[in-house]
């Protein structure tokens, strides 16, 4: 299946769409309620239109390599683009014949996790409603070890979690036996964080790179974890402006790790503790492990702040006081193309800052739980007011559920002022153009569920190959069309704003087809269940994937223009890479080198 990265989408959107020109100056100063109202001029930022919801579809597929009746499991699909637009995961069970159907789904890009008992979870990083995917379940890697005190005494019944820095992969849990031994099986390649916890002890964490430490057949990776009494983190949360303590403030403590910062909000793998301040403004986070902790503090009426503190040694008490500035407020009026107020329009104010002045230098963006954004819907007068904002630059994004509207970032930005109500520039929402087209395969059969990307938005053809591209701004652009049975291609489009263009007809090219075999470079033995990924670079980035069968053979169809990059990956082997400049006349033989023990 073709895969276009999010960055590529945004770049294409910038090239294809005509920039909106909106310049709305603030009105005269005044007061609203008890807060001073400060009109602001704005700084222009780049607009980025995004996909929108569409009629329900499903993702279907089959899981091979398992006896499904003995190894039940389930499949879960998460929408991941546009970001945060549709935060709804959908799950389905795997049937006895290995088939599954996940739906109904909104029209968006999804990540699909296939979780089968007695097998490593499989992650399909890009799938669209209407796709049919095929995966092969294989046994994963085992990590075994023991949980002990710092003095070496076994801790029975301790819990050991295998957590993943990559979102969407399920956790694994093991419970230690009477001698403190544990065993976590069926782990996929990549980074795994072991998190051990037991009553009366602080948790311990260890990072394991499963890919680098793949054991020989029948062996497991060995890791021991040692639990101490931990460190208590206490502190006082005050108002930076008045010095008064802030009761009922929320304090979160995270394990700081650049590899995992920026996770999706559904993954709280490394959230260590949470607490609230008392009437005196004090908080206490007990039994924290000896590690670097990222703190996040928020309180009503105050701008949130973060802090970093290293914790070292057991039986200690560390202190971290936090002063929160008074928050700013912002009000925006949402209007239509003719200036009329728009009612019940979803709008999000998003901060461009990753850190505040109370933090030390951050090595990575804040986790999404700490993301500085506020969401509102416009009232009967088209007005939306945002509370508890920091003094950073903010932009607006429309959260539309109307297919003919243009969900987009505003072309204006604003800066909240502590303790003040800022009147931000008006946000003008508009209807976009529409195009109706028929997509055909080379034999004139409708290209069912072909994917079309235009100006950064995604659309799906129906069962007859008819696609409606809508909610697009700009008179012309380039559309990307992808179908698993044909070569990905690009076509020119012309769209009139708020009007419909019909009668378009696109016939796809069958593209290239290659076959090949994957073997071990040592003895020439076939390598089954290896992944072959072919990526093209002209005229745009695309990807096709396949798995080798038990004989090591694979087949890929619908390949786009040359040159290609062919990457091969198999468990226990080094990733192979081959540059292909001309179409191969004979089957490829890809030889993989064994990974050093």
N, C-alpha and C positions, 0 to 999 in steps of 0.2 A: 504494500500500500504506500502511496506517496505520502511524504511527510514534509510539511513546510514549517519551519520553526516560527515561534511567536515573533521573534525579531524580524524575520523575513516578511511576515505579514504586515507588520507596522511600516517597514521600509516600502513595501509595495503600495500600501495605502497612501503614504506620503507622496509617492511618484504618480499615482493614478488619479487622486482626488484633487479638485480645485480647492484651495484654502478658503475658508470662510473669512470674511472681513467684517468684523463687528467692532465698532468703537463707541462705547457708551460712557460718557463722563459722569462722575458722581454729581449729585444734586447738592444744593446748598446745605450747610451744617444745620443742626437742630438738635432737639432732644426727643427721645421716645421713652415714655415711662419715666423712670428715675435714672436711666443710663444716658450718657452723652452719646449722640450719634455722630460718627465721623465718616463723611463721604470719602471714598478713595478712588483715585485713578488706578488703572491696572496695567500689568505687564502681559504682553501677548505670549502665548505658549502654543506649541504645535498641537493641532487637533488630531485625534486618532479614533476614527469610527470603528465600531466593533460589531460582531455578529449579534443576532437577535433570536428570540424563540420562534419556533415554527411548529407545525402539526407533529403530534407524537409519532416516534419511530422506535425501533428496537435494534439492538446489536445481537446477532446470533453467532453461533460457532459450535465447535466441537473440541473436546479435550481427548487427546490420544495418549497412549502409553500407560494407562491405568486400567484396573478392573473397577469400573465405577461403582458396581454393586457392593464391593468390599471397601472402597475408598470414597465415601461421599464427600461432597464439598459444595462450595457456592462461588458465584461470580458476582463482583460488585463493580459498577461503573460510576465514576465521579466526573462531573463536568469541570473542566479546567480552563476553558477559554470560551468566552471572555472571562477575565478574572472576577470572581465573586458575583457574577451576574446571576448564576443559577446554582446555588449551593445545595443541591439535592442529590444524594447518592441513591442508586437503585440496585437492589440485589436480587439474585435468582439462584435456585438450586441447580446443580448439575444432575441431569437425568441418568438413569441406569445405562443408557447407550453412550454416555459421554457428551450429549448435546446440551445446549443451554440457550435461553433467550432472555435477555435483560431489557426490560422496557415496561411502560412507555418512557421515552427519553425526550428531553428538549433538544432542539437542534443546536449542538455545540460540540466542541472537541472533548472527548472523554479519555480518561485513563481507566483501563480495565484491569482488575486484579482477579486472577484465577487461583483460588485457595483450595487445595485438595488435601485431604488427610493422607499422611504418610508420603507427602511429596513437597518439594519446595514451592512456595508461591511464585506465580508467574505474573509479570507486569507487562501489559501492552500499553505503551506510552502514548499512542495516538490512535483513536478509533472514533468513527462517526456513526450516528444513527443510520441504519441501512447496511452497515458493513457486515461481512461474515468473516470471522477470524478462526484460525486453527492453531492450537498450541499443543505441545507435547510435554506432559508432566513427567518429571524425573525426580529421583530421590536427591535430597539436598545434603549439606554438610552438617556434621554434628560437632558441637562444642561441649566438652565434658570437663569437670573440675570439682572443686570443693569450696565451701564457704566456711571461713574460720575467723576467730577473733584475731586481733593483732598479735596475741601471744601464742597463736597456733592451735587454739582449742576449737574443735568442730562445733558448728552451730546447726543442730538438727531443725528440720521443718522451715528453714529459711526459703524465701521465694526468690527465684532468679528469672528475670524477664529478659528476653532478647528483643531489643527495640531497634528500629531502623531510622536512620536520618532521612531516608527517602520517604516522602509521604505515601499514603495509600497502601503500604504493605502491612499486613496484620502482625500483631505481636505473637511471641511464643513464650509460654510459661512453663517453668519446671520447679518442682518442690524438692528440697534436699531430703535425703533419707536420714536415718538415725546417726550416721557418721558424717553428715554434712556434705555428701556427694550429690552432684546434680548432673543432668544430661539433657541438653536441648538439641533436638534433631530437626532435620529438614529445613535448614537455613539456606536462603539463596545467596549467590555471590554478592560481594560488596561489603560495605562497612556495617558492622553490627555493634550496638552498644549493649553490654551486659549490665543489668541493674539489679543488684542484690539488696534485699531488705529483710529485717527480722525485728521482732519486738525488743525494745530496750536498746537498740543499736541504730546508729546513723547508716543510711544506705551507702553502698559503694558502687562505683562505675568503672567499667573497663571497656576499651575500644578494641575490636578485633576486625581486621581486614580479611574476610573470608576468601576473597579472590587471591590474595597473596599467600595464604596459608592453606591452600587446598591439600588435604592429606592424601596419602595413598589409599587404595581400596581397603575398606575394613577398619581404618584408623580414624581418629577424631582429633580435633584441635583441643589442646589442653589449656585451661585458664583457671587459676585460683583467685578467689576474691576474699578480702580481709575487711571485716567490719569493726569499726571503733565506736566509741561513745559519741563522737561527733562534736560539732561546735554550735552553740546557740548564737543566733544573730538577733540583736535587739537594736532598737532605735526609736527616735522621736520624729514624728512628722509634724511640721509646722507650716504656717503661712509665711512665705518669704517677705510679704509686705507688712504684715502686722506682728509677726512673731508669735501669734497665738497657736496653741496646739490644735490639730485637726482630728476630731474623733471620727470613727467609722470610715477611715480611709482604707483602701485596698492595697495590700503589699504582696507581690509575687516574687518568688525566688526561683531562678532558672539555672540549670547547669550551663555555663558559658561554653560554647563550642562553635567556632566559625563554620564548621562543617554542617551544623544543623540549624543555625539561625536562619530565619526566613521560611520556616516550615508552614504548611497550611494550618488553619485554625483548628482542624479536627485532630491534629496530632499534638498531644501534650506529653510526649515521651519524656522530656527532660525538665518538666515542671516539678521542682523539688518540694516546695512548700507554698502555702498561701495563708495570709492572716489578715485580720482587720485591727485597726488601732482602737484602743479604748477611749474612755472619756478624757483621759489625760494626754491622748495623742501618741502613746507608746505602743509598739508592737513587739512580738517575740516569735521568732522562727526557730523551733528547737531541732536538735539532732541533724544539722546539715553536714554533709560529707566535706572532707578536706579537698576543696576544689575552688576554682574561680566561679563566683556567683554573679549572675546578672539580675539586678533588682529592678522592679517596675512599680511605681507608686501613683495612685490616682485617687482623687477626692472630688466630690461635687463642688462646682464653683471654682475649682482650681485647675490649672494646666498640668497634665501628667509629667512625670520626670523619671529618668532611669539612672541607675548607678551600678558600678562594678566594684566588687570587693573580693580579695583573695582570702580564703579561709584555710588555716593550717593548724594542725594539732588537735588532739582530743581534750575534752574536759575544759574547754576554753569558752569565754564569752566575748564575741566581737560586737562592736557597735557601729551603726551606720545611720546618722541623722540625715533627714531629707527635708529641704525647704521647697515647697511648691509655690510657684507664682500664681497670682490671680489670673484666671482664664479670661480670654476674650470671647466676644460673641459676634456673630455675623448674620446679617439678614440679606436675602437675595429674592428678587421678584422674577418669576418665570413667566415669560410672555411668548405668544405665538408670532407668526411671520408678520402679522399686521399690528402687533403690539397689544393684543388682547390677553388678559391673564389666563394662565393655564392651571387648571385645578387637578389635584391628585397626581402630579408628576413626581416620580421618585428622583431624588437628587442626592449626590454624595459629595461631601467636601473632603478632599484628600490632601494631606500635607506632603510636601516634597522633601522634608527634612528627615534624616535617619537618626539623629541624636539631638539632645538638648544641651544647654550650657552647663548643666550640673553633671554631665557624664564625662568620663575619661574618653579618650579616642577609641572609637568602636572599630573592630576589625571586620565587621560584617553588618548588614542591615538588621534592624530589629525584627524579631519574630512577628508574624502577622497578628498574633494576639495583641501586640504592642503597637500595631500600625495606627497612625494618627489620622483617623477618618471619622466622620459623623454622617449619618444618613437621616434624611427627612423626606416628607411628602408635602407638596404645596397645598395651602389651604384655599378657601373659596376666593380669596383675592389674589391667588398666585404666589403668595409669600411663603418663604421657608426661613426658619431661624435656627442657627446652629449654636450650641452651648459648649462650654469647657474646651475652647480652642487655645492652642499655644501660639506664640508669636512667630510662627513660621509662615512661609508662603503656601497658600492653598490654591487648588484649582477645583473646578466643578466637573462632575461627570453625571450625565443623565442616565438613570436606570429605567429605561423605557420597556414596556411590555407590548408596545404597538408595532406590528411588523412594518408599517409604512413610515415610521418615524426614524430619525437619525440619532441613535444613541451615540453620544460623542462627549469628548472632553471639551470644556469651554475654551474659547480663545482668549479668555481673560483670567487673571489671577488676582488675589487680594491678600492682605496681611492683617490678621487680627491685632488689636491693641488691648493689652491687659486692662481689665475693668471697664472696657468700653464696648458699645455696640457699633459695629462697622456696617455701613450700607455698601454691600458689594455691587459690582456692575450687574445689570440685568442679564439674565441667561435666556437667550432666544432659542426656542426649539422650532424645528422645521420638518416638514414632510419631505421625503426624498423621491427620486424617480423610480420607475419600475420597468422591467423588461421581461418579456415572456419568450422563452426559447425552447427548441426541441434538440436534444442531444442524441446522436445516432452512432451506433457501432458501424464498422465497415460493411456489414451485410444489411444495412438499413434497419436493423432491429434497434428499438429504443434502448438507450444506455441507462438501464434502471439504476437509480440511486447513485448516479454520477455526482461527484462533488465539484462545486463551482465556488471559486474564491474571487471576490472582486472588491477592490478598495478596502481590503482588510476584513471583509465580512464573508461568512461561509453560508452556502446554500446547498440544498440537496434535491436532486431531481426525483420525480415520483416513479412509479413502476413502469411507466411508458416512456421515460426519458424527458419529460417536460419539467422545466425548472422555471421558477419565478424569482428573479433577482429584484429585490425591492429595498426601499429605504436608503437609496444611494444618492449622494450629492455629487454633482459635477457632470459636465457634458460628455466626457469621454474617458476611457481608461482601458486597462488590459485585464481580462479575466483568465484565471487559471482553471483548467478542467482536468479532472482526474477520474479514471475508472480502472479497476483492477485488470480488465481484459484489453486495455488499450494504452497507448503511450500517452503520458501526460502532455498537455499542450497549452498554448496561450492563444487567445483570440482577442481582437480589438472589439470594443463595445462603445456605443454612444447612447447616453441616457439623458433625457430632459428632466430637470427637476420638477417634481410633482406631476409628471406625466408618464404615460406608459408607452413603451416601444414594444411592438409585437412582430411576429413573423420571422424571428431569427432561427437559423437552422445550422447546426454544427455537426459535421461528420468526423469522428475520431479516426486516427491512424492506428493500425494494429501494433506498431512499434517493433522492437527487437525481442527475440526470445533466445535464451541461453540455457544450456544444460551443463552439468558437470558432476564431479565426484570429489569428495573430501577424504583425504587419507592421512595417516600418521607418517611423518617423514622418516621415522626409525625403521619400521618394517613394512610400510605400505598398507597397513591394515585400515579398513574402512572406519570412518568416524561417524556414527549416527547421532541424531539429535543436535547437530551443530547448526549454528545460525549463520546464514549468508545474507549480507546487506549490500545492496548495490545503490550507490548514490550518484546522481548526475549533477552537473554544474552548469549546464547550458540548455535552454535559455534561462532556466530558473532551477532552483534546488528541488530535487525529488528523491524519493527513496522507495525501493522495493525490497521485500524480505522473504526468505524461505528457510525451511528446516530440512536438513538431510534425513533420509530414511535409514533403515537399518543397514543398507548396503552403501551408505555414504553418498548416495546420489541426490541431486536436487534439480529443480527446474524453475526458471523465472520467466514470466511473460510480461508483455506490456512495458518494456524498458524504453525510456526516452532517449533523446539525442546523446551521442558521445561527446566528450570522454566520460568514463565512469571510474568510480573508485569502488573496488570490491573488498569488503572486510569480512573475515571469517572468524568466528569465536566458538570454541568448544571447551567444555570443562576439562581442566588439567592441561591445557595447551595455551601457548602464547597466541595472542590475536594476530592473524595474518592480514596483510594488506597488499592489494595488487592494483596498479593503475592500468586501465584498459583504454587505449587510444583508438583502436579499430575493432569492429565487430568480429568476434572469434568465429572461424569457419568450422571448428571442431569442438567437441565437449571440453570444458575446462577441467584441469586436474589441480586442485588446491591442496598443497601439502602443509600440514601444521606441525610446528615444533613443540615437543613436550616441555612443559614448565619445569624448571629446575626444582628439585625437592627442597 
